[in-house]
Each structure stands twice: as C-alpha cells, then as structure tokens.
Amino acid sequence: MDPAPPTPLHPESRQSNFVESLTASHEKLLGYLLSLLGRWHDAQDVLQRASLVMWQKFDSFEPGTDFMAWASTICFYEAKNFQRLAARSPFSFSPELLETLSRERLADLPKQDRRMQALEHCLRGLPPEPRRLLEAAYSSHGGIAEMAGQINRAPRTLYNKLTHLRRLLAQCVLRRLEEENA
C-alpha cells in the first residue's frame, strides 16, 4: 500500500514557512552571493531579486527538503544573470569561473557555522579598542578611507592595523578549530 501523499500546507503556513526559512538562511545566502559577486551592494541587490524569485517559486519547493540548497541554486542563477547584465562591473566573472566559485562555496557552507562560532570566540578575546576597529571596518560600508577621515588617522595606518588583526584572528580561528577536532 502506497503511503498517503503529504497534506498540502495551508497558504498562511506556507508563507510563514517561507519567511522562517529565508530568515534563517539570509546571512549564509548573502555571504554566498558576496563570494560570487565580490561587492556587498551587488550581493544585497541580487539577494533581494533572488528572494522575490524564491517567493514566486515557493509552491515548487518541497517541504522537508533542503531549503538552503534550493535557495542557493536560485541565488546562483540570479548572480549569473546579474553578471551578464552588469558586464560593466570590474568584478564581472566569466560564467565558468562563477560556476566554479559556486561549487566551491556550496561545498564550504556546512563548515561556515563552526568557523563563525570560532571567530566570535576569538573576537570576544580581543581588547576593546581593536574589537571596535574591526566592528567599525566591517559594519560601515563606506570604506577604510572614509573611516580613517572620521577618526583623523591615515588610511594606511588603519589598513596595517586591520591586516594585523585579521592575521591574529585567522590564527586564533585555526587554533580553535584544531582544538575542536582534537
């Protein structure tokens, strides 16, 4: 005897399910698109377009399957379309390179949560001033030169400090991940 087909979700439940799934995967999808497109604003624009496409196609999404895999496929094709239309961009990649980046990034996504937890741990271990500098550098999208002007520092000084902090954090994250694996 064949199992009964799954009961279709009520429209409000499907909407709620979509919003919950998209919200839970938003940061990962944005990071994925950033790795494909290279620019924060482009990644945000493409994610907005992809979210609209996901909403329009959500009826084709099979509840209980991997939302992230489904959503990242839509994001990939939206990024590819964006690259085709925005050939003026200095970060315009060939379709072959975009596909390679996509495959590598998708394979890397499951490890992202562990790395983010290790990074958060390492950030908490920094003294307040370097932590504020990192937060300012990554939360404002105006650029290092603009930030340097705001705090009356030479941009090269901030770049050097940020490079040093990034190295320290990378070493800390690697140590933390190795400790977890041991």
Sequence and secondary structure as in RCSB ss.txt:
>XXXX:A:sequence
MDPAPPTPLHPESRQSNFVESLTASHEKLLGYLLSLLGRWHDAQDVLQRASLVMWQKFDSFEPGTDFMAWASTIC
FYEAKNFQRLAARSPFSFSPELLETLSRERLADLPKQDRRMQALEHCLRGLPPEPRRLLEAAYSSHGGIAEMAGQ
INRAPRTLYNKLTHLRRLLAQCVLRRLEEENA
>XXXX:A:secstr
          HHHHHHHHHHHHHHHHHHHHHHHHHHH  HHHHHHHHHHHHHHHHHHGGGS TTS HHHHHHHHH
HHHHHHHHHHTTTSTT   HHHHHHHHHHHHHHHHHHHHHHHHHHHHHHTS HHHHHHHHHHHH  S HHHHHHH
TT  HHHHHHHHHHHHHHHHHHHHHHHHHHH 
